[in-house]
Amino acid sequence: MRGNAALKAIRAIMAGHTREAETDVDSLRALAPHLFILDLGEGGPIYRLAGSAVQCAFGADPRGRSYYENWSRDARPALQSFFHAAIESCCAFHVFSDGLWSWGTSARYETVLIPVEIAALRKNLFIGVNLLLDGDADSWRPAMLQHLRCIAFLHDGSRAPRRLYPRPVPV
């Protein structure tokens, strides 16, 4: 599934446009391979479930592994701050990244991360949708190194502050 249709479906759901989302049920079904669930524990987000497209991008089933494991070190502080801010503000965010394999091919991804609180279990989870925008998702090869291009909260119409990474350079 191309990223545009899946992204349109997930944004319609998040914006509360359920009629628009209902008319595109096939797009919603097609999201399943792109879905993943992260458990936000004390050590950071851990994969609890990953669809086949996520496993393909990872090179293996990532369950039980840290979300930060394949990110470049300079991206981790920005990702950590967004995970914590998303929980505090109950806002979803998206991440644009470039994945680079050691043999030279690359892929561009957009990932939407939606915070979910399970009060009864005192747990914070994130439901993620990982979409290939461009490039090569070379199936079942060793995992790639992710480089952060941009990270921002999805706008839901509220007056929640918008954060971006990298931050604009003052002129």
C-alpha positions as a Python dict, from the first residue, in 0.01 Angstrom:
ca = {
    (1, 'M'): (0, 0, 0),
    (2, 'R'): (136, 337, -92),
    (3, 'G'): (192, 572, 198),
    (4, 'N'): (-51, 842, 83),
    (5, 'A'): (-367, 631, 110),
    (6, 'A'): (-269, 483, 445),
    (7, 'L'): (-166, 819, 586),
    (8, 'K'): (-493, 976, 467),
    (9, 'A'): (-689, 700, 644),
    (10, 'I'): (-502, 733, 974),
    (11, 'R'): (-528, 1113, 971),
    (12, 'A'): (-903, 1093, 902),
    (13, 'I'): (-946, 870, 1204),
    (14, 'M'): (-734, 1094, 1427),
    (15, 'A'): (-918, 1407, 1315),
    (16, 'G'): (-1251, 1246, 1397),
    (17, 'H'): (-1368, 1226, 1037),
    (18, 'T'): (-1512, 878, 1088),
    (19, 'R'): (-1738, 891, 783),
    (20, 'E'): (-1440, 954, 559),
    (21, 'A'): (-1249, 671, 729),
    (22, 'E'): (-1546, 432, 704),
    (23, 'T'): (-1574, 480, 330),
    (24, 'D'): (-1215, 367, 289),
    (25, 'V'): (-1233, 35, 480),
    (26, 'D'): (-990, -131, 238),
    (27, 'S'): (-726, 128, 325),
    (28, 'L'): (-779, 58, 694),
    (29, 'R'): (-740, -318, 640),
    (30, 'A'): (-428, -256, 438),
    (31, 'L'): (-276, -72, 735),
    (32, 'A'): (-235, -397, 933),
    (33, 'P'): (111, -488, 796),
    (34, 'H'): (229, -133, 877),
    (35, 'L'): (110, -131, 1239),
    (36, 'F'): (320, -182, 1548),
    (37, 'I'): (273, -144, 1924),
    (38, 'L'): (534, -5, 2160),
    (39, 'D'): (527, -48, 2537),
    (40, 'L'): (680, 260, 2699),
    (41, 'G'): (862, 122, 2999),
    (42, 'E'): (1133, 275, 3215),
    (43, 'G'): (1401, 178, 2963),
    (44, 'G'): (1217, 334, 2670),
    (45, 'P'): (977, 204, 2406),
    (46, 'I'): (988, -171, 2339),
    (47, 'Y'): (822, -343, 2042),
    (48, 'R'): (532, -564, 2157),
    (49, 'L'): (380, -628, 1814),
    (50, 'A'): (494, -558, 1459),
    (51, 'G'): (319, -610, 1126),
    (52, 'S'): (491, -776, 832),
    (53, 'A'): (593, -447, 663),
    (54, 'V'): (754, -330, 989),
    (55, 'Q'): (935, -662, 1022),
    (56, 'C'): (1053, -626, 662),
    (57, 'A'): (1194, -279, 732),
    (58, 'F'): (1361, -408, 1048),
    (59, 'G'): (1505, -716, 883),
    (60, 'A'): (1348, -942, 1148),
    (61, 'D'): (1068, -951, 1402),
    (62, 'P'): (1156, -666, 1642),
    (63, 'R'): (934, -785, 1931),
    (64, 'G'): (1111, -739, 2264),
    (65, 'R'): (1367, -500, 2116),
    (66, 'S'): (1409, -130, 2186),
    (67, 'Y'): (1262, 122, 1940),
    (68, 'Y'): (1587, 319, 1974),
    (69, 'E'): (1806, 23, 1876),
    (70, 'N'): (1839, 114, 1508),
    (71, 'W'): (1833, 492, 1541),
    (72, 'S'): (2143, 706, 1509),
    (73, 'R'): (2262, 834, 1847),
    (74, 'D'): (2190, 1198, 1766),
    (75, 'A'): (1821, 1117, 1702),
    (76, 'R'): (1755, 950, 2038),
    (77, 'P'): (1722, 1263, 2257),
    (78, 'A'): (1462, 1415, 2020),
    (79, 'L'): (1268, 1089, 2003),
    (80, 'Q'): (1275, 1050, 2383),
    (81, 'S'): (1146, 1402, 2440),
    (82, 'F'): (860, 1350, 2193),
    (83, 'F'): (755, 1020, 2352),
    (84, 'H'): (734, 1187, 2693),
    (85, 'A'): (565, 1503, 2563),
    (86, 'A'): (312, 1292, 2368),
    (87, 'I'): (208, 1114, 2685),
    (88, 'E'): (174, 1440, 2878),
    (89, 'S'): (-25, 1615, 2603),
    (90, 'C'): (-211, 1308, 2463),
    (91, 'C'): (-99, 1412, 2114),
    (92, 'A'): (18, 1188, 1834),
    (93, 'F'): (335, 1273, 1649),
    (94, 'H'): (499, 1176, 1325),
    (95, 'V'): (858, 1104, 1240),
    (96, 'F'): (1017, 1139, 898),
    (97, 'S'): (1333, 935, 864),
    (98, 'D'): (1588, 800, 620),
    (99, 'G'): (1692, 440, 661),
    (100, 'L'): (2033, 345, 531),
    (101, 'W'): (2161, -8, 486),
    (102, 'S'): (2532, -80, 509),
    (103, 'W'): (2542, -188, 141),
    (104, 'G'): (2420, 152, 19),
    (105, 'T'): (2046, 134, -50),
    (106, 'S'): (1810, 361, 136),
    (107, 'A'): (1443, 418, 214),
    (108, 'R'): (1238, 716, 336),
    (109, 'Y'): (972, 654, 599),
    (110, 'E'): (697, 841, 776),
    (111, 'T'): (589, 695, 1108),
    (112, 'V'): (282, 807, 1302),
    (113, 'L'): (293, 734, 1677),
    (114, 'I'): (-31, 753, 1877),
    (115, 'P'): (-16, 748, 2260),
    (116, 'V'): (-260, 519, 2443),
    (117, 'E'): (-288, 508, 2820),
    (118, 'I'): (-414, 191, 2988),
    (119, 'A'): (-499, 324, 3333),
    (120, 'A'): (-596, -13, 3481),
    (121, 'L'): (-251, -153, 3404),
    (122, 'R'): (-67, 176, 3463),
    (123, 'K'): (92, 142, 3121),
    (124, 'N'): (157, 375, 2834),
    (125, 'L'): (155, 224, 2487),
    (126, 'F'): (205, 372, 2145),
    (127, 'I'): (29, 248, 1837),
    (128, 'G'): (248, 315, 1537),
    (129, 'V'): (196, 317, 1163),
    (130, 'N'): (515, 287, 960),
    (131, 'L'): (487, 389, 593),
    (132, 'L'): (744, 355, 317),
    (133, 'L'): (742, 683, 126),
    (134, 'D'): (1025, 619, -117),
    (135, 'G'): (1314, 384, -179),
    (136, 'D'): (1389, 20, -116),
    (137, 'A'): (1245, -187, 169),
    (138, 'D'): (1483, -476, 115),
    (139, 'S'): (1301, -767, 274),
    (140, 'W'): (1452, -976, 550),
    (141, 'R'): (1800, -826, 540),
    (142, 'P'): (1981, -700, 850),
    (143, 'A'): (1818, -391, 998),
    (144, 'M'): (1904, -48, 869),
    (145, 'L'): (2028, 255, 1061),
    (146, 'Q'): (1756, 521, 1086),
    (147, 'H'): (1843, 890, 1056),
    (148, 'L'): (1591, 1147, 1179),
    (149, 'R'): (1483, 1404, 920),
    (150, 'C'): (1191, 1572, 1097),
    (151, 'I'): (967, 1510, 1396),
    (152, 'A'): (648, 1701, 1483),
    (153, 'F'): (315, 1665, 1660),
    (154, 'L'): (15, 1603, 1435),
    (155, 'H'): (-219, 1897, 1441),
    (156, 'D'): (-561, 1804, 1580),
    (157, 'G'): (-719, 2148, 1581),
    (158, 'S'): (-635, 2219, 1945),
    (159, 'R'): (-403, 2491, 2063),
    (160, 'A'): (-138, 2244, 2175),
    (161, 'P'): (212, 2379, 2111),
    (162, 'R'): (382, 2240, 1804),
    (163, 'R'): (737, 2114, 1842),
    (164, 'L'): (967, 2038, 1555),
    (165, 'Y'): (1304, 1872, 1519),
    (166, 'P'): (1539, 1988, 1392),
    (167, 'R'): (1455, 2325, 1539),
    (168, 'P'): (1469, 2620, 1301),
    (169, 'V'): (1798, 2805, 1317),
    (170, 'P'): (1755, 3169, 1431),
    (171, 'V'): (1851, 3421, 1165),
}
